[in-house]
């Protein structure tokens, strides 16, 4: 299935709009891993542990969005938007949230 950030697909007219579809992923961030990421993984201002969690969350959110679109009979999802948030919990813990949303559509053959 095509997943695009653009509102249309060049050369493929949209024949039917099937509505907004979404996917969400919330992953826990371990306080000890967070602490050691600051010491061990940060190289040049980058944290491999955080980047890997972010990739996983993005993949989960997009997969859920595509599954919803597929269940509606869509052949593509257009105008996709990804949002990233951190949710701070008591005790120093936190969660990483990624949400994906777009419009499920059917494209002409």
C-alpha positions in Angstrom: 0.0 0.0 0.0 1.2 3.5 -0.8 1.8 5.7 2.2 2.5 9.3 1.2 2.8 12.7 2.9 1.5 14.4 -0.2 -2.3 15.0 -0.7 -2.4 13.1 -4.0 -0.6 10.5 -6.1 0.9 11.8 -9.4 -0.7 10.0 -12.3 -3.2 8.1 -10.2 -6.5 10.0 -9.6 -8.2 9.4 -6.3 -11.6 7.7 -7.0 -12.9 7.5 -3.4 -12.1 9.0 0.0 -12.6 6.5 2.8 -11.9 8.8 5.8 -9.2 9.5 8.3 -7.1 6.6 9.6 -4.7 6.6 12.5 -2.2 4.5 14.3 -0.5 5.1 17.7 2.4 3.6 19.5 3.3 4.4 23.1 6.6 2.9 24.4 7.9 3.0 27.9 11.3 4.6 28.5 13.2 2.8 31.2 14.7 5.2 33.8 18.0 3.3 34.0 18.4 3.0 30.3 17.6 6.7 30.0 20.4 7.4 32.5 22.9 5.2 30.9 22.0 6.5 27.4 23.2 9.8 28.6 26.5 8.3 29.6 27.1 5.5 27.2 25.2 6.0 23.9 25.5 9.7 23.3 28.0 10.3 20.6 28.0 13.7 18.9 24.7 14.6 20.6 23.0 11.4 19.4 21.5 8.6 21.4 21.4 5.2 19.7 18.9 3.8 22.3 16.5 6.7 21.8 16.8 6.6 18.0 16.0 2.8 17.9 13.0 3.3 20.2 11.8 6.1 18.0 12.1 4.0 14.8 10.2 1.1 16.4 7.4 3.4 17.6 7.1 5.1 14.1 6.9 1.6 12.4 4.2 0.5 14.8 2.1 3.6 14.3 2.4 3.5 10.5 1.6 -0.3 10.5 -1.6 0.3 12.6 -2.7 3.1 10.3 -2.1 1.0 7.2 -4.1 -1.9 8.8 -7.0 0.4 9.4 -6.9 1.7 5.8 -6.7 -1.8 4.4 -9.7 -2.9 6.4 -11.6 -0.1 4.7 -10.6 -1.2 1.3 -8.0 1.5 0.7 -5.2 1.3 -1.9 -3.3 4.2 -0.4 -3.0 6.6 2.5 -2.3 10.2 1.6 -1.6 13.4 3.5 0.2 11.3 6.3 1.3 13.3 9.3 3.6 11.9 12.1 3.5 13.4 15.5 6.0 12.7 18.3 5.4 13.4 22.0 7.1 12.5 25.3 4.9 11.9 28.3 6.6 12.4 31.7 5.6 10.1 34.4 6.2 10.4 38.2 9.4 9.0 39.5 11.5 10.1 36.6 10.1 7.6 34.1 8.5 8.6 30.8 6.8 7.3 27.7 7.4 8.0 24.0 4.3 8.4 21.9 4.2 8.5 18.1 0.9 8.9 16.2 0.4 8.6 12.5 -2.7 9.9 10.7 -3.7 10.2 7.1 -6.6 9.9 4.7 -7.4 6.4 3.3 -8.2 6.5 -0.4 -8.9 4.3 -3.4 -6.8 5.1 -6.5 -7.9 4.5 -10.1 -6.3 1.4 -11.7 
